[in-house]
């Protein structure tokens, strides 16, 4: 008894402390989320301001460097802006052909450099706007760095080159200041939208590709423009809180990370102190409780002894000599329950024999389960349908349920048992021979009319595979083009409406590509419609290969196609569109010893804050595709409201 009292006290204490831990853990985590959200926002704003300040400084240099592209003149201009070295490890001036004209500080290793092949030079030249490069290894310094570049223009407004500022990822002031954010269980990371690491406490991950973090779904989403917080595994293998904010001018992602262990450390210390206090209180109270309860429970020992004799069939009923009315009531209730139990057992045996015969004879798949949810019987029809033996256990039966359905059916099954409700569900079942079945399960509790005593569960299983397959085929055919397997207009418009609604709700960016084929009619005229169909199928395969798995490609009708890129900015969509243009141009079909090719005229746009309906974005992309065709075909036009976009001509 003393041991039981001690265990009860420990259980109460553990329960109270467990509740305190559970509630406190949520409160501490919510507080930490709010604090880290503020810290991350401030850090992202600070980095954004730093990047914008550096861009403004470089634009000032570009504006004052208005002398002819003579190296000596440009070199003097850089010396007059020596203060830029507070922000950059070096500043360079490049002419319109990508040749280095001046640098500061002067490095002989840079002499004769030409950067016309560099991605950042082509972006600045093509867009005519400032650009922050992807991380790269410096040609002269051989250290990891990023370059902020702004365009220079001549008196007529034509592109005359660029001014670039170099920031080292190892020693740059913008990144080294983040070292103070790193402490036990907490750190900061900066990533590019394309997945390159700019800053990380683990130096080995600097400039690593995004596949290093492919198992971090929150970080992958942040690289597509998402902002928010999530709980997941951090780089040291511990679970923790991670918050992400965007640095839009540089197309960077700022991540703030802290382990759950660090968040909960103060709460854990408080719980340990409470445990010792409650433990000492229990040690002091146990002797007193033992003395009080011992006197109160002594008469129950006699009652326990006679109950045991009834259970062993040594007596028929309890007969107590105690004059305590409560004990007499207990004895009378026990004798009544025992009589009813014997009657129920006899009735149960009869009903069980009848049920066994009925289940064995019925052609429909039926089963019996106990009140714990374990299947105790399956009739021959059900065993034959599932391809199982009669000795299979419930756990083994569940192992044949499709993995995607297993957790859900277990949860619903337990809820049905607890509430004593009918259980109705459809699930996928994998037979031992690998055949996938769709089953419809319906079970209910067997309740005796006398006393409403619940016995077992009886259920049926029906094979509905054929009807489910027909329903799935009908749904697929309603939204897909039968020739290419791509979405049809109806299916594409539904997903477009969903993406536009998400944009209006959360400002999640999405890009839209629309194009039709150039020179497609001659294929049908000279090679026949079969050859045209083959060309359309090949273009569909190229679409599926070039776009992301999260994107939606559709054949609108005839030779018109469209692609929706959810969670994708306009700048991220342009490389995808260009890769698609080049891939389509490489497709060749042959008939009658003649090779046939097509190109595409594409319009590229994205949802805009001024769009009231999704049809405005569709009209913008469609108009841009017509402009591309008018410019000579095999081109793409990027279109946004109130912007003068130039077409990108093929290489």
C-alpha positions, -999 to +999 in steps of 0.1 A: +000+000+000+028+024+009+044+016-025+011+023-042+007+056-024+043+066-034+036+056-070+003+076-070+021+107-056+049+104-082+023+099-109+004+131-098+036+150-096+048+138-130+014+146-145+014+181-130+050+187-141+042+172-175+013+196-180+035+225-168+061+214-193+037+211-221+020+244-215+052+262-208+069+248-238+042+262-261+044+296-244+082+297-245+082+287-282+056+313-290+076+340-272+107+329-290+090+330-324+078+365-318+113+376-306+131+359-335+106+372-360+114+407-349+152+400-350+150+384-384+129+413-398+154+439-384+183+419-398+167+416-432+159+453-432+194+461-422+209+440-450+184+455-475+195+490-464+231+480-467+227+466-502+206+496-513+232+520-499+260+502-518+239+504-550+233+541-545+270+547-540+279+528-572+252+547-591+268+579-580+302+567-593+285+557-626+269+592-629+301+611-623+323+588-644+310+606-675+344+611-692+352+591-723+362+555-716+399+564-712+415+542-685+435+570-669+404+593-666+383+566-652+411+556-628+412+592-614+374+591-610+378+560-588+405+576-566+381+604-559+357+579-545+381+561-522+355+560-494+338+532-513+365+509-499+347+511-466+320+490-483+338+471-510+371+452-512+375+467-547+357+488-573+360+482-611+347+501-642+339+480-673+332+492-708+304+481-730+324+451-744+332+438-709+368+450-708+383+463-676+389+500-679+398+510-643+400+495-608+406+506-573+427+495-556+448+488-586+457+451-590+480+440-618+463+406-618+432+423-632+449+438-662+434+427-695+404+410-679+372+406-700+340+397-682+316+398-711+309+361-705+300+366-669+263+362-659+262+394-639+276+415-669+250+401-693+222+407-668+232+443-662+236+449-699+203+432-708+181+448-681+198+482-677+193+481-640+215+473-609+221+436-602+237+415-574+256+386-588+256+349-577+286+340-555+317+334-575+355+329-572+373+361-580+395+359-611+423+379-594+418+373-556+407+336-559+384+341-529+346+337-528+328+370-534+297+387-548+296+417-571+271+445-570+270+462-604+251+492-618+250+502-655+267+532-671+251+550-700+265+574-726+249+608-735+224+591-759+213+567-732+230+536-747+247+511-725+283+522-720+295+496-695+291+491-657+306+500-623+310+471-600+318+467-563+333+435-550+324+421-516+343+392-501+323+364-485+353+356-462+362+391-449+335+415-462+322+439-436+285+431-446+290+394-438+316+394-409+293+416-388+269+386-387+294+367-366+281+384-335+247+367-342+263+333-337+261+319-302+253+286-285+223+271-302+217+301-324+230+314-357+222+332-390+225+321-426+222+340-459+213+322-491+207+333-527+173+325-543+191+301-566+204+281-536+239+293-531+252+299-495+265+334-489+270+332-451+269+302-427+287+295-394+299+263-410+326+277-434+326+245-454+291+253-466+299+287-481+291+287-518+276+252-515+247+243-539+211+241-528+212+202-528+231+204-495+199+216-479+174+197-501+159+180-470+150+214-455+116+220-470+112+254-453+145+267-468+136+254-502+103+273-500+121+305-489+142+303-520+110+306-540+100+338-521+082+324-490+087+342-457+077+328-423+088+303-396+090+265-393+103+238-370+128+214-385+163+199-383+192+224-382+226+218-397+241+204-365+215+176-365+193+192-338+157+202-342+150+239-339+131+270-350+139+286-383+126+320-396+131+334-431+129+369-446+136+381-481+162+407-491+145+416-524+171+441-539+197+413-538+174+383-543+187+369-510+171+349-482+180+357-445+176+327-422+175+329-384+180+296-366+178+285-329+176+250-314+146+239-294+171+229-267+183+265-264+147+278-264+135+254-236+166+256-214+151+281-188+119+261-186+138+229-181+157+244-152+124+256-136+108+221-139+138+205-123+135+228-093+098+220-090+105+183-091+127+184-060+102+205-041+073+182-048+094+151-041+104+163-006+067+171+001+057+136-009+083+120+014+069+140+043+032+131+036+035+094+029+037+082+066+006+102+075-014+089+045-004+053+053-017+055+089-051+071+079-058+048+050-048+016+068-076+021+093-102+029+067-095+000+044-092-029+068-128-042+063-122-043+026-097-072+030-125-095+040-146-084+010-116-090-013-111-125+000-147-136-007-147-120-042-117-141-050-135-173-038-164-165-061-141-159-090-125-193-084-160-209-082-155-219-045-187-201-036-218-189-054-222-155-037-207-131-011-220-132+024-206-106+047-211-104+085-202-067+086-229-043+097-214-014+077-242-005+051-217+005+024-200-029+025-234-047+024-244-026-007-211-036-024-217-072-017-253-070-030-242-052-062-214-078-068-239-107-064-263-091-089-235-084-114-222-120-111-256-134-119-261-112-149-226-121-161-234-158-161-266-152-180-248-130-206-221-157-211-246-183-218-264-161-243-231-151-259-222-187-265-255-192-284-252-161-304-215-168-312-223-202-327-250-187-349-228-159-360-200-183-370-223-203-392-237-172-409-202-156-416-188-189-430-218-192-454-221-157-468-204-149-501-196-113-490-163-105-473-170-101-435-148-099-404-152-097-366-130-075-343-129-073-305-134-041-285-097-034-286-098-032-324-080-065-331-094-086-359-103-120-345-121-136-375-123-132-413-147-154-433-135-175-463-149-150-488-128-122-474-096-143-471-100-153-507-106-117-518-075-104-499-053-134-506-046-140-469-044-169-446-068-174-416-039-170-391-030-135-401-026-110-372-041-075-372-006-059-373+002-081-404-031-071-420-023-034-415+011-039-432-008-046-464-026-013-463-011+013-486+015+034-467-003+067-475-035+054-460-021+034-430-018+062-404-052+077-413-071+044-410-055+036-376-065+070-362-101+068-375-104+032-363-093+042-327-117+072-327-145+049-338-137+024-310-136+052-284-169+067-295-186+034-303-196+047-337-200+029-370-168+028-390-171+036-428-139+041-449-124+035-483-087+025-485-061+009-507-049-026-499-019-044-514-023-081-518+006-105-513+008-109-551+013-071-555-022-064-568-037-031-555-073-032-543-096-004-533-117-016-504-148-001-488-151-011-451-182-008-430-184-021-394-206-016-364-208-027-328-229-057-318-251-046-288-273-069-268-308-057-264-308-067-227-288-041-208-274-027-241-242-047-235-216-042-263-200-073-275-178-072-306-176-054-340-189-070-372-180-055-405-179-060-443-153-054-469-162-048-505-139-047-535-146-013-553-113-013-573-131-012-607-154+017-599-126+038-583-104+033-614-132+044-636-138+075-615-101+084-616-099+079-654-130+101-658-115+129-636-082+127-655-098+128-689-119+159-680-088+180-673-061+166-697-054+167-734-056+131-748-029+137-774-001+151-752-012+142-717-008+178-707-035+198-689-063+210-712-078+245-711-103+236-683-077+220-661-052+248-666-077+275-658-087+258-626-050+258-614-045+293-627-075+305-606-061+287-575-027+304-580-042+338-585-064+334-553-032+324-534-014+355-548-043+378-537-043+362-502-005+359-494+012+377-522+029+345-533+044+353-568+035+332-598+048+335-634+028+327-666+043+316-700+021+315-731+033+306-766+022+292-799+044+274-825+060+291-855+060+272-888+037+245-875+012+246-904+037+233-930+043+202-909+006+194-912+004+204-948+035+185-960+039+157-935+003+151-926-016+154-893+001+123-879+035+141-882+020+172-866+007+151-837+041+136-832+056+171-831+030+181-804+038+150-783+076+158-785+070+194-774+049+180-745+078+158-734+102+188-736+078+208-714+077+181-688+115+179-688+123+216-686+097+229-661+097+221-624+077+193-609+055+219-591+047+237-624+016+231-646+020+228-684-011+228-707-021+226-743-047+253-748-057+240-782-041+235-816-005+247-813-011+270-783+006+261-750+008+277-716+029+271-684+020+282-649+050+285-625+037+289-589+059+305-563+082+319-590+092+355-596+095+370-630+133+370-628+133+333-619+109+325-648+130+341-676+158+315-676+132+287-676+114+304-705+147+308-724+157+272-718+123+261-731+126+282-762+160+267-771+148+231-764+118+235-787+140+249-814+162+217-812+133+193-818+133+177-853+107+154-869+114+136-901+091+125-929+097+117-966+134+124-962+127+160-949+134+174-915+108+197-899+114+221-871+093+246-852+101+275-830+080+293-805+068+329-799+064+333-762+049+359-738+062+359-702+044+377-674+036+374-637+007+383-614+007+420-606-008+439-577-029+458-602-045+427-616-082+425-605-089+392-624-067+364-637-077+372-673-057+404-671-025+384-667-036+360-694-043+389-718-009+404-710+010+371-718-011+365-749-004+400-762+033+396-755+034+363-775+019+381-805+045+408-801+072+381-802+057+367-834+056+402-849+093+407-841+103+377-863+093+347-842+116+324-822+116+350-794+101+357-760+087+390-747+085+398-709+055+420-701+043+437-669+020+467-665+035+501-671+069+486-681+087+488-715+101+454-719+125+445-746+123+411-764+150+386-758+163+375-792+176+339-796+213+333-794 
